[in-house]
Amino acid sequence: MSVDDNKAVVRRFNSEVIEQGSVDAFDALMAPGFINHAAPQGAPNGPESMWNTFQNILRPALSNLTVIIHEQIAEGERVTTRKTITGVHSGTLLGIPATGRPVAIDIIDIVRILDGRYAEHWGLNTMSQVLTELRKP
């Protein structure tokens, strides 16, 4: 696959899986043996770690969830994406009751694409800063 094809796979994941919550797209885009290197220590690091983050943590807590892709850089099998997940804090987020405030989580992801599917993921995000702000009165 070309680097443009790999970028398209990542854009599809962000749109169909993160924004829309499509389990069919998730299943289609996850490679057998997928490893999430960004999973918390001691937590599962397979596909379920990615699904849990979006479907069980973010989507129930954030209404109007949107992914804004600012830029993508690709080389070989790896795609780096700088993006922001936005929404309104309308449900409990990691123990913090809904505040009705807007939320913006900045993220840098690196994904290794193998045969059009996510094989590995590394990522950094500003979730801890977001949680700190939501705890403020």
C-alpha positions in Angstrom: 0.0 0.0 0.0 1.1 3.6 -0.7 1.6 6.1 2.1 -1.6 7.9 0.8 -3.5 4.6 1.2 -2.1 4.3 4.8 -3.2 7.8 5.6 -6.7 7.0 4.3 -6.9 4.0 6.6 -6.1 6.2 9.6 -8.6 8.9 8.4 -11.3 6.1 8.1 -10.6 4.9 11.6 -10.9 8.4 13.0 -14.2 9.0 11.2 -15.9 5.7 11.3 -14.6 4.2 14.6 -13.9 7.2 16.8 -16.6 9.7 15.6 -19.3 7.2 14.6 -18.6 4.2 16.9 -18.8 1.7 14.1 -17.9 -1.8 15.4 -17.9 -3.1 11.8 -15.3 -0.5 10.7 -13.3 -1.3 13.9 -13.3 -5.0 13.2 -12.3 -4.4 9.5 -9.5 -2.1 10.5 -7.8 -4.0 13.3 -5.1 -6.5 12.2 -4.8 -9.9 14.0 -2.2 -9.5 16.7 -2.7 -5.7 17.0 -0.6 -4.1 19.8 -1.5 -0.8 21.5 1.8 0.5 22.9 0.0 3.4 24.5 -2.2 1.2 26.8 -1.7 1.9 30.5 0.8 -0.4 32.2 -0.9 -3.6 33.3 -4.0 -3.0 31.1 -4.8 -5.1 28.0 -3.0 -3.8 25.0 -4.9 -5.6 22.2 -7.7 -4.3 20.1 -10.0 -4.2 23.1 -7.9 -1.4 24.6 -8.6 0.8 21.6 -12.3 0.0 21.6 -12.6 0.6 25.3 -11.0 4.0 25.0 -13.5 5.2 22.4 -16.6 3.3 23.0 -16.7 2.9 26.8 -14.8 6.1 27.9 -15.0 8.9 25.4 -18.2 8.4 23.4 -20.5 8.1 26.5 -18.9 11.1 28.1 -18.7 13.5 25.1 -21.7 14.5 23.0 -21.0 16.0 19.6 -17.7 14.1 19.5 -15.6 15.2 16.5 -12.1 14.4 15.4 -10.2 17.2 13.7 -7.1 16.0 11.9 -4.6 18.8 11.7 -1.9 17.0 9.8 -0.6 13.6 8.8 2.9 12.5 8.0 3.5 9.1 6.6 6.6 7.1 5.8 6.5 3.4 4.9 4.0 1.5 7.1 3.8 4.3 9.7 1.4 7.2 9.8 1.7 10.0 12.3 -1.4 12.1 12.9 -1.8 15.2 15.0 -5.4 15.7 15.9 -7.9 17.0 18.4 -10.9 15.1 19.7 -13.6 17.6 20.7 -17.0 17.4 22.3 -19.2 18.6 25.1 -18.7 16.9 28.5 -22.3 15.6 28.9 -21.6 12.3 30.7 -19.3 10.9 33.3 -15.6 11.0 32.1 -13.3 8.8 34.2 -15.3 9.5 37.3 -15.9 13.2 36.7 -19.7 14.0 36.4 -20.9 15.9 33.4 -20.0 19.6 33.5 -21.5 20.8 30.2 -18.2 22.3 29.3 -16.5 21.9 25.9 -13.6 19.5 25.8 -10.6 19.4 23.5 -8.1 16.5 23.8 -5.0 17.0 21.7 -3.4 13.8 20.4 -0.4 12.7 18.4 -0.7 9.1 17.2 1.7 6.9 15.3 0.0 3.9 13.7 1.8 1.1 11.8 -0.5 -0.1 9.0 -0.2 -3.6 7.7 -2.3 -4.7 4.7 -4.7 -1.8 5.3 -5.2 -2.5 9.0 -3.9 -1.2 12.3 -1.0 -3.4 13.4 0.5 -1.2 16.1 -0.3 2.1 17.8 1.7 4.6 19.9 0.2 7.8 21.2 0.4 10.8 23.4 -2.5 13.0 24.5 -3.6 15.8 26.8 -6.3 13.8 28.7 -4.7 14.4 32.1 -4.8 18.2 31.5 -8.4 18.0 30.4 -9.4 16.0 33.5 -7.6 18.6 35.7 -9.6 21.4 34.0 -12.9 19.5 34.4 -12.3 19.1 38.1 -12.1 22.9 38.6 -15.3 24.6 39.7 
